[in-house]
């Protein structure tokens, strides 16, 4: 079970850009991650460890066609196209966290500004929020409250390049540790 992070977003920018962002967000049922969705070819995979026909696999399909392993040639094709074949790795690489947003709600505050609240696992989806800010040319202020920690941490998107580089470096270190397990 993850430690949850509460996020409260304040959106600002040119009126037309903000309007476009909220229109497109509403079209995906206020699911921020669906603005940059996981590719279908990766989303339908299961990841972990499973034995299929006596062979240990780390990724497989389980759908109307039954349970079957992801073939090595398909893995390579997915890696070439998306950088990975693993759903959770794709999410970390593209959203900055294990899962996207959940329990997302959009409100209008007393000053007439739209506010978005949601939860995310382990930390804010910083890559997702940065990508959204860049795509829509808006500013996002994320007031982050980590479970089991006191105080609020504030992030601003789009991030400065040095902040993006630091976060990517931290993820690379974590990924190396996970890959060695």
Secondary structure, DSSP 4 states (H G I P E B T S, - for coil): -PPEEEEEEEEEE-HHHHHHHHHHHHHTTT-GGGGGPPPHHHHT-EEEEEEETTEEEEEEEEETTEEEEPPHHHHHHHHHHHS-S-HHHHHHHHHSSSS--EEEEEEE-TTS-EEEEEEEESS--HHHHHHHHHHHTEEEEEEEEETT--S-EEEEESPPHHHHHHHHHHHHHHHHHHHH-
